């Protein structure tokens, strides 16, 4: 009997939220990154989609940092510097995008469908982003690649950025969009705008995640 893929289960308050909308989900499937994405943001969000995605992907970055810190008891500055260095190295390499399947969802949904992944036990969801009134909830999975977590996530963040940029390509030149988006990601990594609420999951958990909260910026 084939085992089911592992998903990131949103906490109860997210499931119960009115006007909940998911905008991003990412899986590792067959060793490749596969994503579902939706660009239809609420009217209260910024008009520039690359800036919105720059903020959201930087939130993924900070969630991963917080989760690694909690899992390993390392200093946050050390982990953030290491992950930032890994991401910078991949950006400078200008390598091509490594990805599997992709699905661009053209309507607002409380739960995005998966991008036609295989669905077996080797298929693992690693990122999920939900928008609820007055809050962005980011869920990430860590612990699959320790002690090389930052190196792997540096590559994943680059591929996520590239795939989001490519999905906006019908509106703008893809190369320009990708460069602008990565610049926004780097800006918001260094200058986070607000605190966020979210969860992280590790490879030992079967149920819900643990809270992961960014320290207040100074």
N, C-alpha and C positions, 0 to 999 in steps of 0.2 A: 504494500500500500504506500503510495507516494505521500511524503510528509508535506504539510502546507508551508508556504513561505512565511517568514516572520515579518510582521508589520509593527510600526510604532503606534501604539494605541493611545489616542488622545485622552487626557484626564477627563473626569466626569463633568467638570465645570465647562470645559470646552465643548463637549458633546451637547450639553444642555443649553449652550448660549444661543440667544436669538440672533439672527442675521449672521451666523457663522459662515465663513467663506474660506475655503482652502485655495492657496495660490501656487503651492509647490510641493512635490513629493519626489524623492530620489531613492533608487534601489541600486544595489550591487547584484547583478544577475549574470552568471557565467563569467565573472571576473570583470565585467564591463559596467559602466555607469549608465543607467536608464532613468529618464525623468518624465514627469507630467507637470505642465506649467499652465497657468492662466494669467493673462495680463489685464483682466478687467477688474481694476481696483475700485474701491469706494470713492465717491466724489470728493470726500474730505482729504484724500491723499494727493501728493504732489502731482503736477501734470507731466513731468518728465519721467518716462518709464525707466530710463537708465539710472536715474538718481534713486528711484524707489528700489530697484533691484540692487543697486550698490549698497543701500542701507540694509536690505534683507540679507544679502550674502555676507555682509560684515557681521550681522547678527549670528549667522551660522558660525562664522569664524570665532566669535567670542563665546558662543555656547560650547564649541569644541574645546577651546582653551579651558573654560571653567570645568568642564567634565573631566579633562585629563588631570587637572589639578586635584580634583576630588578623588579621582581613582588612584593617583600615584603619590599624593602628598608633596609634589614638587612646588616650587615657588611660581606664582602666577606670572611674574615678569619673565622668568626663564622660559616657561612654556609659550607665552605669547611671542617672545622674541624668536624662538625656534620655529614656530609655525609661520610667522611672518617671513622669516628667512627662506623657508621652504617654498612658500607661495611666490616670493620675489624671484627666486631662482627659476621656477617654472615659467613665470611671466617673461623673464629675460631670454629664456631659451626659444621662445616663439614657436614651440612645437605645435603640431596639429592637435586637434581635439580627439580624445579617445572616448568614444561613447557607444552605447548600444542603441536601444530603441528610444523614441521620443514621441510625446503626444502633446500637442498644443490644444488646450481646451478653450472653446470659444463661447462659453457661458458660465455664469457664476454658479458654483455648486458648493454645498456644505461639505462634501467629501469628493476629492478628485479621484477618478479611476486610475488604476495603474496603467503604465504605458505598454501593455501587452507583454509583460514579463512572463517567464516560464512558470513561476508559481511553485517551484519545488523548494526543498529545504535548503538549497544552496542560494536561494534568492532572499536577500535581506534588505529591508528598508532602512536607510541611514539618515534621511532628513525628511521632516514634514513641517510645513508652515501653514498655520491657520490664522485668519483675521477674525477677531470678535470685537464688539463695540469697545472702543478705547484701549485695545490691547492687541499686540502681535504675539502669538505663541509659536515658539520654535522648538522642535523636538529633534534631537540628534542621537545617534548611536555611536558609542566609543568602545574601545577595548579589543577590537578585532585585530589590530595591527601593532599592538604594543610589542617591543619598545620603539617601533618605527612609526608611531601614530602621526606625528607632525609631518613627516615626509609624505605619507600617503594622503593625509588631508590637504596638504599644500597642492598636490596634483588634483585632488577632487574639487577643491575650490576653484582652481583654474578651469577645469572642464565644465563645472556648473556655470561659471561666468560665460564661457564660450558658447555653451548650449543655449543659455538665455539670450545672449546677443544674437545668435543665429536665428532664434525664433522671432526676434524683432526685425529681421533683415528685410522683410517686405516693405518696411516703412523707411529704412535708412540703409546706407552702405554697411555691410556686415563688419568689415574691418574697422571702420570708424566707430560703429556702435560698440564693438568689443573693446576697443581702446578706451572709449569714454566710460564704459561700464567698469572696467578694471580700475581706472583712475578713481571712480566714485567708491568702489569697494575699498581701495587703499586709504582714501580720505576718511571714510567712516570707521575703518579699523582704528586709525589713529585718533579720530575725533568722534567717538560715539555720541549720538544726540540725546538719548534718553536711557533710563533703565528699561529692562525688558523682563518679561516673565516667560518661563519655558521649562522644559524638562530635558534630562538626559537619561539615556538608557545604556546599560552595559551588557556584555555578552552573557552574564549570569542571570539576568532578569527575564522572567517569563511574563510578568504583568506590567503594571504601570511604571512610569519613570520617577526619577527623583528631581526635586526642584533645582534649577541652576540659575542663579541670579548674578548679573554683572555688578561688581562693586561700583559705587558712585564715582563718576569721573571728576577729576579735580582741575 
